[in-house]
Amino acid sequence: MYYEKYRTDGWRWRLVASNCRIISMSSEAYVAEGDCDRSIEINKGSSAAPVRRA
């Protein structure tokens, strides 16, 4: 599993599983690459977040 950064209308990221399927992606484009990097770090750190039913 790995994070992949790419550019479209700005910087975006996606989390790719070992079977090459996209399992998560950024919901917005970032002007600065550093902001995209920060979003990846926030996503990495959210593994302990509880799951709530909507």
FIKOLZA-1660 file (N, C-alpha, C; in steps of 0.1 Angstrom, whole numbers, plus 5000, padded with zeros to 4 digits):
% residues 54
   i   px   py   pz ch aa at
   1 5009 4988 5000  A  M  N
   1 5000 5000 5000  A  M CA
   1 5009 5012 5000  A  M  C
   2 5005 5022 4992  A  Y  N
   2 5013 5034 4991  A  Y CA
   2 5004 5046 4988  A  Y  C
   3 5009 5058 4991  A  Y  N
   3 5003 5071 4987  A  Y CA
   3 5010 5075 4974  A  Y  C
   4 5001 5080 4965  A  E  N
   4 5006 5086 4952  A  E CA
   4 5001 5100 4951  A  E  C
   5 5011 5109 4948  A  K  N
   5 5007 5123 4946  A  K CA
   5 5007 5126 4931  A  K  C
   6 4998 5134 4927  A  Y  N
   6 4997 5137 4912  A  Y CA
   6 4991 5151 4911  A  Y  C
   7 4993 5157 4899  A  R  N
   7 4988 5170 4896  A  R CA
   7 4977 5170 4886  A  R  C
   8 4966 5177 4889  A  T  N
   8 4955 5179 4879  A  T CA
   8 4953 5194 4879  A  T  C
   9 4942 5199 4885  A  D  N
   9 4940 5213 4887  A  D CA
   9 4947 5218 4899  A  D  C
  10 4955 5209 4906  A  G  N
  10 4963 5212 4918  A  G CA
  10 4969 5199 4922  A  G  C
  11 4975 5199 4934  A  W  N
  11 4981 5186 4939  A  W CA
  11 4970 5178 4946  A  W  C
  12 4969 5165 4943  A  R  N
  12 4960 5156 4949  A  R CA
  12 4968 5143 4953  A  R  C
  13 4962 5135 4961  A  W  N
  13 4968 5122 4965  A  W CA
  13 4957 5111 4964  A  W  C
  14 4962 5099 4964  A  R  N
  14 4954 5087 4965  A  R CA
  14 4962 5076 4972  A  R  C
  15 4955 5068 4979  A  L  N
  15 4960 5056 4986  A  L CA
  15 4958 5044 4977  A  L  C
  16 4968 5037 4973  A  V  N
  16 4967 5026 4964  A  V CA
  16 4970 5013 4972  A  V  C
  17 4961 5003 4971  A  A  N
  17 4963 4990 4977  A  A CA
  17 4973 4982 4970  A  A  C
  18 4978 4971 4976  A  S  N
  18 4987 4962 4969  A  S CA
  18 4982 4956 4956  A  S  C
  19 4969 4955 4955  A  N  N
  19 4963 4950 4943  A  N CA
  19 4961 4961 4932  A  N  C
  20 4967 4973 4935  A  C  N
  20 4966 4984 4926  A  C CA
  20 4953 4991 4925  A  C  C
  21 4944 4988 4934  A  R  N
  21 4931 4995 4935  A  R CA
  21 4932 5007 4944  A  R  C
  22 4926 5018 4940  A  I  N
  22 4925 5030 4948  A  I CA
  22 4915 5028 4959  A  I  C
  23 4920 5030 4971  A  I  N
  23 4911 5028 4983  A  I CA
  23 4907 5041 4990  A  I  C
  24 4915 5052 4987  A  S  N
  24 4912 5065 4993  A  S CA
  24 4918 5075 4984  A  S  C
  25 4912 5087 4985  A  M  N
  25 4917 5098 4977  A  M CA
  25 4914 5112 4983  A  M  C
  26 4921 5122 4979  A  S  N
  26 4919 5135 4985  A  S CA
  26 4906 5140 4979  A  S  C
  27 4899 5148 4987  A  S  N
  27 4886 5154 4983  A  S CA
  27 4887 5167 4977  A  S  C
  28 4899 5172 4977  A  E  N
  28 4902 5186 4971  A  E CA
  28 4916 5186 4965  A  E  C
  29 4918 5196 4956  A  A  N
  29 4931 5198 4950  A  A CA
  29 4938 5209 4958  A  A  C
  30 4951 5208 4961  A  Y  N
  30 4959 5217 4968  A  Y CA
  30 4968 5225 4959  A  Y  C
  31 4968 5238 4961  A  V  N
  31 4977 5247 4953  A  V CA
  31 4991 5244 4956  A  V  C
  32 4995 5243 4969  A  A  N
  32 5009 5240 4973  A  A CA
  32 5011 5225 4976  A  A  C
  33 5022 5220 4971  A  E  N
  33 5025 5206 4973  A  E CA
  33 5026 5202 4988  A  E  C
  34 5031 5212 4995  A  G  N
  34 5033 5210 5010  A  G CA
  34 5019 5208 5017  A  G  C
  35 5009 5215 5012  A  D  N
  35 4996 5213 5018  A  D CA
  35 4990 5199 5015  A  D  C
  36 4994 5194 5003  A  C  N
  36 4990 5180 4999  A  C CA
  36 4997 5170 5008  A  C  C
  37 5010 5173 5011  A  D  N
  37 5018 5164 5020  A  D CA
  37 5012 5164 5034  A  D  C
  38 5008 5176 5039  A  R  N
  38 5001 5177 5052  A  R CA
  38 4988 5169 5052  A  R  C
  39 4981 5169 5042  A  S  N
  39 4968 5162 5041  A  S CA
  39 4971 5147 5042  A  S  C
  40 4981 5142 5036  A  I  N
  40 4985 5128 5036  A  I CA
  40 4989 5124 5051  A  I  C
  41 4997 5133 5057  A  E  N
  41 5001 5130 5071  A  E CA
  41 4988 5130 5080  A  E  C
  42 4979 5139 5078  A  I  N
  42 4967 5138 5086  A  I CA
  42 4959 5125 5084  A  I  C
  43 4958 5121 5072  A  N  N
  43 4951 5108 5068  A  N CA
  43 4959 5097 5075  A  N  C
  44 4972 5097 5074  A  K  N
  44 4980 5086 5081  A  K CA
  44 4977 5085 5096  A  K  C
  45 4975 5097 5102  A  G  N
  45 4974 5097 5116  A  G CA
  45 4960 5095 5121  A  G  C
  46 4950 5092 5112  A  S  N
  46 4936 5091 5116  A  S CA
  46 4932 5076 5119  A  S  C
  47 4942 5067 5119  A  S  N
  47 4939 5053 5120  A  S CA
  47 4931 5050 5133  A  S  C
  48 4933 5058 5144  A  A  N
  48 4926 5055 5156  A  A CA
  48 4912 5062 5158  A  A  C
  49 4909 5069 5147  A  A  N
  49 4896 5076 5148  A  A CA
  49 4884 5066 5148  A  A  C
  50 4874 5069 5156  A  P  N
  50 4863 5060 5157  A  P CA
  50 4854 5061 5144  A  P  C
  51 4847 5050 5142  A  V  N
  51 4838 5049 5130  A  V CA
  51 4824 5052 5136  A  V  C
  52 4817 5061 5130  A  R  N
  52 4804 5065 5134  A  R CA
  52 4794 5063 5123  A  R  C
  53 4783 5057 5126  A  R  N
  53 4773 5055 5115  A  R CA
  53 4765 5068 5114  A  R  C
  54 4763 5072 5101  A  A  N
  54 4756 5085 5098  A  A CA
  54 4741 5083 5099  A  A  C
% end
